[in-house]
Amino acid sequence: MGSVVGEEKGVRSLSVEWCPQDPDQKLIKRVIAVEGETIRASDKRRFVFVPMGHCWVEGDHVTHSMDSNFFGPVSVGLIFAKASHIVWPPSRWQKLSCYAPRDV
């Protein structure tokens, strides 16, 4: 059995992926859990096991974000990039300091 990601969710990386519900739309989300882990969904009422080849992603706004709380675990095949910098607005330009495990 995999590990359980608790209340204090850690950000593993910021991913850029194709939206599972709309393949023409790109999303940028935080990778919160990877395959084999169990995540407590943001509604706090359910636990979700992240299956092999998938990850759990979440956005900034819990109740209004199109993320894994809405469409479930995301296939890693939909992830095509990892965010490395903030470029907008220019006053916030910086390198991001979170790193993904090798399998994400």
Stockholm file with secondary structure:
# STOCKHOLM 1.0

chainA/1-104         MGSVVGEEKGVRSLSVEWCPQDPDQKLIKRVIAVEGETIRASDKRRFVFVPMGHCWVEGDHVTHSMDSNFFGPVSVGLIFAKASHIVWPPSRWQKLSCYAPRDV
#=GR chainA/1-104 SS CCCEECSSCCCCEEEEEECSSCTTCEEEEEEEEETTCEEECTTSSCEEECCTTEEEEECSCTTTCCSHHHHCSEEGGGEEEECCEECSSGGGCEECCCCCCTTC
#=GC SS_cons         CCCEECSSCCCCEEEEEECSSCTTCEEEEEEEEETTCEEECTTSSCEEECCTTEEEEECSCTTTCCSHHHHCSEEGGGEEEECCEECSSGGGCEECCCCCCTTC
//
